[in-house]
Amino acid sequence: MLLLSCLVLFTLPSKSQPLQSENTSVLPFLLSDLQEGQRLAPYYLQWHDESDQATLSDALVALSDNRFLQPKVYHSQGLQKGAIWVLAQVNNDLTDTRQLVLEYVDHQLIDFTLYTASEKQGNYSLQAYLSLTQSFSTRQLAHHRFAAEITFEPKQTNWVLVRLGSDGQGFIFPNLRLWSPDAFAQQSSREVGLLAFLAGGCVVMALFALVTGVSTGIRYFYIYSAYSVSKVFAWGMITGVGHRFFVTDNFDWNYMSLAGGSSILFGIWFTRVFLETRRHVPKIDCLLQIMMANSALLILAALLKIKLMAVLCITVAMLLYPINFIAALIRWRQGTPQAAVFALGWGLLMAGLFSQALRDLGWIEHNLINYYWPPVASFSEVVVIMFAMGMQVFQLRKQKEEVEYRYARHLEHEAVNLEREVAFRTAELEVAKRRAERDAQTDPLTGICNRRSFFLKATASVEKANNDGLNVSLMMFDLDKFKSINDRFGHKTGDDALKLFTQTVKQYIRANDVFARLGGEEFVLLTCRDTQDAEKLAEQLRIATTQIELRCEKGEVKLSTSIGLAHLATSSHIDELLVRADNVLYAAKDTGRNQVFVAS
Ligand SMILES: Nc1nc2c(ncn2[C@@H]2O[C@H](COP(=O)(O)OP(=O)(O)OP(=O)(O)O)[C@@H](O)[C@H]2O)c(=O)[nH]1
């Protein structure tokens, strides 16, 4: 409602309530009662010149017509188009001459004209004409608001007539104060000090944000930096400090709009980037984009000096300001705590700006506290938002550390897994290698040594026996008529026969004997025992072979083996031993089979 009222009052032509009562009497202000910075209210009458064209003569006619009346309120009376003339009676009841400063307590006035006379309907003389468009150097007093000196002769009655002009815009708040020059200068210093502190704070924040932006690469720090600087320009222009210290000549009302528009533009841009509205609240982001476009229009209006358009844009910007606040609250609800801090900062700014709006509308008293509340609130917003950004950076850093920690843990975990996997694979390879080695040394059907491993082991055994001077005997076995077993009972039964033969022999041999299958139905046994035992064993094995029981579907299988036996005593090499055993084996075959022949 307030905002709508703002819009209505800002944009509609003023046909508002009469500003004055019907009372034409005014109390004289006695200088003996003066306190520093005392308001002239209620010691004045006022006349609202709606045409904004009235001259001094017109004002005197209005005075004689009793159109100068007591105001209904002695501060802001809302935006009233035209000019307001103020008349006060100030009596120097003291015995000395007094020089006082009459100050207009606002910054938005375009011109201030001061006349004095010794009689109410007397001959008013121009004491001062102050205008925003004038060079600041022409001012009688160096102050960022309009102020002029008046000399009051002792025991004299003085009539003070002031024209307050707003170039038709209506920004008139007839709040006038009286000071002694020294007190006024001191007050001025305090105010400039406060503004310098606020501006310095903003500049420091801007620099800090710039450095942080460069070091972190986070974009919103740059925008914030520009936003802080734009605030310095905006408030500098609005409060009159810009005119006093920087744009001393050719100052223009539109400079306020230009600086204000830039500040609004950067503020909304910052809001969008900081709160990531495009991603998280796209509908609100559309409104924020409209607000940015509006502030761009305001800048354009200021550049083209289209005052009405600028006023409209400022009003629209003010009306839409709560959207930033709402965006921040939504982002907060979405789980972004720093958005709450942003909302606080933006709320402070809004409170400041709305207090100014209320003051300008005459809804609250026009005083120095609410005069400086908007820039102070604006500065507080900068500080609070810096805090919000700090929170965001802290959170980002925490997230980064968490991610790094999780990544490190993941790497550690992966390293452990990899180690385990490598150990597992290595063990598997070892097993496979051992299996391959064993396979390479083992006859797959019977599980005993194959030809290759036999020669390795047998060579070592023979060497050892040679060194130890022990006997080594070698038996060669060749199963008799094995082909006919295969033919009669099948190849599978033949395999079973080979396995049973192997198991039978193994029952008779010692751990250090080397038993191997040389191929087919040919086996060999290297044994370390004396010759008699070896021959006895050969005979036992021959008999045991004949006792092997093997049945299949086709009947009972009868096995027998011929054995050729050779002793080491007469040879020292395995090949030689084999040849000798082989020879007697064939002799055993040739002479009837199922018998043991010993090489001589
Ligand atoms: N079932 C089976 N038979 C085999 C294997 N290796 C060789 N044989 C067979 O063994 C037979 C050997 O036959 P031969 O060398 O002619 O001799 P034999 O029939 O045993 O006759 P003699 O040695 O003269 O008593 C062949 O028929 C081979 O096919 C095997 O691993 N399994």
The ligand as an SDF file (V2000), in Angstrom:
LIG
                    3D

 32 34  0  0  0  0  0  0  0  0999 V2000
   44.0710  -95.8800  -23.4370 N   0  0  0  0  0  0  0  0  0  0  0  0
   45.2690  -95.3850  -23.7520 C   0  0  0  0  0  0  0  0  0  0  0  0
   46.0480  -95.9980  -24.6350 N   0  0  0  0  0  0  0  0  0  0  0  0
   47.2890  -95.5360  -24.9480 C   0  0  0  0  0  0  0  0  0  0  0  0
   47.7850  -94.3580  -24.3210 C   0  0  0  0  0  0  0  0  0  0  0  0
   49.0430  -94.1300  -24.8250 N   0  0  0  0  0  0  0  0  0  0  0  0
   49.3050  -95.1170  -25.7230 C   0  0  0  0  0  0  0  0  0  0  0  0
   48.2540  -95.9860  -25.7920 N   0  0  0  0  0  0  0  0  0  0  0  0
   48.1450  -97.1440  -26.5880 C   0  0  0  0  0  0  0  0  0  0  0  0
   49.0240  -98.1850  -26.1500 O   0  0  0  0  0  0  0  0  0  0  0  0
   49.2070  -99.0190  -27.2280 C   0  0  0  0  0  0  0  0  0  0  0  0
   50.6190  -99.5370  -27.2770 C   0  0  0  0  0  0  0  0  0  0  0  0
   50.6670 -100.5370  -28.2090 O   0  0  0  0  0  0  0  0  0  0  0  0
   51.9630 -101.0880  -28.7530 P   0  0  0  0  0  0  0  0  0  0  0  0
   53.1400 -100.1380  -28.5700 O   0  0  0  0  0  0  0  0  0  0  0  0
   51.7450 -101.5210  -30.1430 O   0  0  0  0  0  0  0  0  0  0  0  0
   52.2960 -102.3520  -27.8680 O   0  0  0  0  0  0  0  0  0  0  0  0
   51.3940 -103.3620  -27.1220 P   0  0  0  0  0  0  0  0  0  0  0  0
   50.0670 -103.4440  -27.7490 O   0  0  0  0  0  0  0  0  0  0  0  0
   51.3690 -102.9250  -25.6660 O   0  0  0  0  0  0  0  0  0  0  0  0
   52.1580 -104.5950  -27.2750 O   0  0  0  0  0  0  0  0  0  0  0  0
   53.5090 -104.9530  -26.6040 P   0  0  0  0  0  0  0  0  0  0  0  0
   54.1120 -103.7610  -26.0580 O   0  0  0  0  0  0  0  0  0  0  0  0
   54.3200 -105.5240  -27.6490 O   0  0  0  0  0  0  0  0  0  0  0  0
   53.0980 -105.9120  -25.5330 O   0  0  0  0  0  0  0  0  0  0  0  0
   48.7710  -98.2590  -28.4540 C   0  0  0  0  0  0  0  0  0  0  0  0
   47.6320  -98.9050  -29.0000 O   0  0  0  0  0  0  0  0  0  0  0  0
   48.4860  -96.8900  -27.9920 C   0  0  0  0  0  0  0  0  0  0  0  0
   47.4050  -96.3290  -28.6720 O   0  0  0  0  0  0  0  0  0  0  0  0
   46.9550  -93.7060  -23.3920 C   0  0  0  0  0  0  0  0  0  0  0  0
   47.2910  -92.6520  -22.8040 O   0  0  0  0  0  0  0  0  0  0  0  0
   45.7060  -94.2620  -23.1160 N   0  0  0  0  0  0  0  0  0  0  0  0
  1  2  1  0
  2  3  2  0
  2 32  1  0
  3  4  1  0
  4  5  2  0
  4  8  1  0
  5  6  1  0
  5 30  1  0
  6  7  2  0
  7  8  1  0
  8  9  1  0
  9 10  1  0
  9 28  1  0
 10 11  1  0
 11 12  1  0
 11 26  1  0
 12 13  1  0
 13 14  1  0
 14 15  2  0
 14 16  1  0
 14 17  1  0
 17 18  1  0
 18 19  2  0
 18 20  1  0
 18 21  1  0
 21 22  1  0
 22 23  2  0
 22 24  1  0
 22 25  1  0
 26 27  1  0
 26 28  1  0
 28 29  1  0
 30 31  2  0
 30 32  1  0
M  END
$$$$
